[in-house]
Amino acid sequence: MDGVAKKFWEWFAGKHPDYARLDRIEDEERDKRFDELMDRLQEVNEEFYFEISGGEEGPQELTIITAGGEGLYGQAERFVDLAPEIPGWEIFSADHSQAQGFTVSYEGIELDSEDIWFLPLEKSDQPEAFGLRVGLPDYESYAQHAGLRTAITILLETILGEEVFAREVQHFEMVTLPPDPDEEGYIELIELPDYLEWRKERENA
């Protein structure tokens, strides 16, 4: 991996200004830049994906994630270890979790973490079989898209970190977000890490 990884990081070190403050550019140009980054990244590993985020004042963040099994964690971590210092950027390995708002773009699907809610799915007689009902405000637009499940997986792995997601979430389903999700018992998706921590404390009490 080291040779293709070095080639990727040399390219990104020269191009990183193009990926800062992506919210300030037109959708078509942003999609073009995302596509180029995805193509370059998947020359390193076809199971690698990315998330870019960052606040107005803070550094930009590039998170390398995968939608594969545990065997890819080490490869993603090794890839990130090979990254050079890039001014204004922090680069994280696959199990770095994000609780701040961000957007996942995958094969034409755009998911904003701040617009998505979840409903815990639990069975008292099977406490280990924890799942999520993921409520999407524009579910109908993507319901037939073959990549939707992968996009949601990437979203959840980004919020929780891949290892936590694989360990804690046994299944999930996708639905249209109700008009009043709070009234229906839904919780904002960015609160999922805190919910899992509360759930663990409840089980250990």
Residue, then its C-alpha position, 0 to 999 in steps of 0.5 A: m500500500d505504501g507506494v499508492a498511499k504516498k502518491f495519494w497524499e502527495w496529490f492531496a497535499g497539493k490539492h487540499p485548498d480545493y477541499a476546504r470550505l466546500d459549502r461555499i462553492e456550487d453543487e456541481e463543482r463540489d460534486k466534481r471535487f468529491d468524485e476526483l477525491m473518491d477516484r484517487l482514494q479508491e486507487v489506494n483501496e476500493e473499500f475506502y471512503f471519506e468524510i470532510s468536515g470542519g467549522e468556520e474557525g477550526p481546522q478541516e477534518l478528513t476522515i478515512i472510513t470503510a464500509g467493509g469488515e474489521g480487517l480493513y480497520g488496520q489498513a485504514e489506520r496505516f494509510v492515515d499514518l502515512a499522511p504528511e502534515i497538511p496545514g489547516w487539516e486534521i486527518f483521522s483513521a477509520d475509528h475516529s467518531q464524529a458527533q458534530g454535524f456533517t454531510v455524507s455524499y455517496e453515489g448521488i446521495e447526500l445525507d446531512s447528519e443534523d437532519i436525520w433522527f433515529l428510533p432505538l429498537e430494543k427487545s427486553d428478552q434480547p438486549e444484545a440485538f440492538g437496532l436503529r430505525v433511521g428516519l430520513p426527511d427525504y427518504e422517498s427520494y432515495a428509497q429505490h437507490a441501490g447505494l442508500r444502505t451503504a450511505i447510511t452505513i458510512l454515516l453511522e460509522t462516521i458518527l460512532g467509529e467503525e468498531v463501535f458501530a460493528r459492536e453495538v448496532q446489530h441491524f438498522e432500517m430506514v423510514t421517512l422521518p415523521p413530521d414531529p419526530d420528537e413526539e414519536g420518540y425519535i432522537e437526533l442522530i448526532e446524539l447516538p454516541d451519548y445514547l449508547e453510552w447511557r444504554k451501557e450505563r443502564e445495563n451495568a447499573 
